Amino acid sequence: MEQQSITIQDLYEGKAEITVKFKEHEAPFSVELMSNEFKGGTFVDLPDCKVGSWTANRWFRTDKGASYEKYDSIANLKRGITASAKHRGFTVGAYEFKMVEQGVTV
């Protein structure tokens, strides 16, 4: 599906997903934009931005993700991921966006 039809809200609501391919790793990394955190004695959903790969055994968070701040656009999300990746020696090769329906990627 084309990125233009996917919104940042779709990503936060789990209606779409994003993966990022780094030139330094064969397997793509998944991007998780919400986090279920234990705060104030209960679990709450918070905005986040975790980028990781079980295959590569590597994970990191963007600056906004670590601060539980939402991105306001896909362009800003990409900039945040690219900047955080660069600080870790990764070079973004490509982003892939997919719509998700009832937990199944279509």
KEKOL-69551 format. One record per atom (N, C-alpha, C): residue in three letters; z, x, y. Coordinates in steps of 0.001 Angstrom, whole numbers, plus 500000, padded with zeros to 6 digits. Atoms other than C-alpha are relative to their C-alpha. Layout:
<rs>
AlaZXY;...
</rs>
This chain:
<rs>
Met500000500852498810;Met500000500000500000;Met500000500891501244;Glu500081499220498778;Glu499242501267503473;Glu501330499996500728;Gln498753499865499257;Gln502158502546505530;Gln500070499028501168;Gln500004500844498811;Gln501096500445508532;Gln500560498606499716;Ser499502501337500302;Ser502044497239506717;Ser501480500003499615;Ile498580499875500339;Ile505529498538505841;Ile500763500327501271;Thr499189499761498811;Thr508222498421508510;Thr501273500757499630;Ile498728499307500223;Ile511421500401508921;Ile501033499023499439;Gln499085501014500516;Gln513295497147508262;Gln499774499767498510;Asp500312500126501422;Asp511502496800504911;Asp500685501109499199;Leu499364498870500681;Leu512812500238503967;Leu501512499812499913;Tyr498541500206499997;Tyr516416499426504984;Tyr500417498832499111;Glu499658501177500813;Glu516324496072503176;Glu499634500164498532;Gly500368499766501385;Gly514998497613499960;Gly498726499298499569;Lys501276500652500317;Lys511684495731500163;Lys498889501024499804;Ala500958498906500132;Ala509856499055500312;Ala500783501281499742;Glu499352498710500235;Glu510581502621499320;Glu499085501111500476;Ile500742498837499521;Ile509546506037500511;Ile500365501193499120;Thr499774498718500649;Thr509127509308498667;Thr499312501062500844;Val500584498903499243;Val508337512692500145;Val499703501147499035;Lys500418498871500822;Lys506438515535498531;Lys500123501255500840;Phe499854498712499326;Phe507456519049499524;Phe499113501032499315;Lys500900498986500537;Lys505070521971499078;Lys500721500942499048;Glu499226499056500809;Glu507862524016497474;Glu500452499428498652;His499544500639501235;His508559521509494669;His498893499129499409;Glu501021500787500679;Glu506352519856492089;Glu500306498502500044;Ala499612501417500064;Ala508310516589491825;Ala500275499450501399;Pro499682500619498699;Pro508519514161494775;Pro501499499725500118;Phe498611500307499702;Phe511881513492496414;Phe500087498541500442;Ser499800501378499563;Ser513186509954496862;Ser500839499997501277;Val499247500165498756;Val514622508729500160;Val500813498724499885;Glu499091501147500063;Glu517657506428500137;Glu500522499738501405;Leu499636500301498615;Leu518301504658503436;Leu501287499196500157;Met498712500702499905;Met521431502665502610;Met500973500667499037;Ser498979499382500824;Ser524699503868501153;Ser501165499042499836;Asn498820500806500265;Asn527567502004499531;Asn501198500940500040;Glu498898499065499775;Glu530624503847500875;Glu501343499277499953;Phe498642500536500025;Phe534344503299500366;Phe500651500290501344;Lys499400499859498663;Lys535813502696503843;Lys501015498903500218;Gly498982500989499672;Gly538999500958504882;Gly500466499189498807;Gly499511500679501184;Gly539950500072501328;Gly498999499104499300;Thr501025500825500626;Thr536666498384500432;Thr498644500715500072;Phe501345499449499945;Phe533039499245499717;Phe499181499236501033;Val500853500607498982;Val530656498620502611;Val498626500671499965;Asp501351499445499897;Asp526894499073503021;Asp499826500612501386;Leu500203499293498742;Leu526087501633505691;Leu498602500599500036;Pro501280499299499899;Pro522825503021507030;Pro500216501475499665;Asp499892498604500419;Asp522180506497505654;Asp498587500546499875;Cys501307499444500339;Cys519308508848504875;Cys500236501205499105;Lys499830498959501011;Lys519655510829501666;Lys498643500275499379;Val501269499580500577;Val516692512794500377;Val500328500869498794;Gly499643499212501161;Gly516847514095496841;Gly499079499843498820;Ser500790499995501227;Ser515306514866493493;Ser500873500477498854;Trp499277499590501204;Trp517004514924490093;Trp499246501128499313;Thr500807498976500655;Thr514123517025488770;Thr500200501357500645;Ala499812498740499275;Ala514502519683491468;Ala501468500363500155;Asn498557499803499856;Asn518309519282491481;Asn500357500420501429;Arg499770499719498579;Arg518299519280495309;Arg500179498695500754;Trp499748501171499165;Trp519666516776497847;Trp500380500468501393;Phe499520499764498640;Phe520209516665501583;Phe499975498695500765;Arg499982501160499106;Arg520909514192504366;Arg499431500422501345;Thr500448499721498639;Thr519288513938507755;Thr501212499910500926;Asp498896500059499034;Asp521449514264510880;Asp500443498556500246;Lys499654501409499774;Lys521270510508511543;Lys500662499406498759;Gly499411500501501235;Gly522042509775507896;Gly501449500412499867;Ala498625499500500086;Ala525162511934507987;Ala500912499311501008;Ser499228500708498968;Ser526255510001511088;Ser499965498485499812;Tyr500145501433500296;Tyr525463506577509515;Tyr499294499252501128;Glu500806500633498958;Glu522901505824512234;Glu498663499575499403;Lys501296500491500468;Lys519771503767511602;Lys498868500633500791;Tyr501229499611499319;Tyr516300504966512394;Tyr499359498740500553;Asp500616501178499377;Asp514391502651514730;Asp498507499883499706;Ser501420500064500342;Ser510902503488513454;Ser499715500946498841;Ile500417499122501089;Ile509084505068510544;Ile499648501378500553;Ala500343498708499395;Ala507799507800512872;Ala501266500842500223;Asn498751499266499788;Asn511380508758513815;Asn500648500400498670;Leu499498499664501330;Leu512421508641510142;Leu499280501236499467;Lys500772498844500459;Lys509616511047509265;Lys500399501274500749;Arg499582498833499211;Arg510615513371512116;Arg501360500505499539;Gly498668499610500458;Gly514238513340510930;Gly499968500699498651;Ile500122499379501321;Ile513295514120507332;Ile499340501368500121;Thr500720498736499832;Thr510836516826508395;Thr500902501078500597;Ala499112499026499360;Ala513396518531510666;Ala501106500460499050;Ser498933499638500935;Ser516179518420508064;Ser499456500846498856;Ala500628499231501078;Ala513816519693505369;Ala499691501423500458;Lys500359498684499469;Lys512627522558507580;Lys501212500917500051;His498766499205499950;His516232523732508054;His500419500478498613;Arg499659499641501376;Arg516471523945504253;Arg498870500751499301;Gly501109499225500541;Gly513228525853503780;Gly498931499190499295;Phe501006500871500604;Phe511105522859502720;Phe498915499681501018;Thr501132500398499176;Thr507668521988504063;Thr499466498679499466;Val500492501312500418;Val506609518340503957;Val498505500090499739;Gly501414500070500340;Gly503298517896502161;Gly499447498616500260;Ala500473501377499825;Ala503035514110502189;Ala501150499023499828;Tyr499084501125500175;Tyr504948510839502481;Tyr499254498915499252;Glu500612501122500698;Glu504294507919500156;Glu500905498782500161;Phe499283501257499805;Phe505309504335500898;Phe499515498992498983;Lys500356501034500960;Lys505395501523498342;Lys500852498772500269;Met499247501249499951;Met506370497883498519;Met500683499808498653;Val499236500259501214;Val508999496831495986;Val500232498501499926;Glu499768501427500172;Glu509273493318494564;Glu500930499791498817;Gln499007500293501017;Gln512352492221492615;Gln500339501219499158;Gly499605498787500682;Gly513277495808491789;Gly498885500712499263;Val501129499370500677;Val509786496644490477;Val498989500427501060;Thr500999499528499053;Thr507345498788492423;Thr498661499384499640;Val501317500622500226;Val504016497024492872;Val498916500764500734;
</rs>
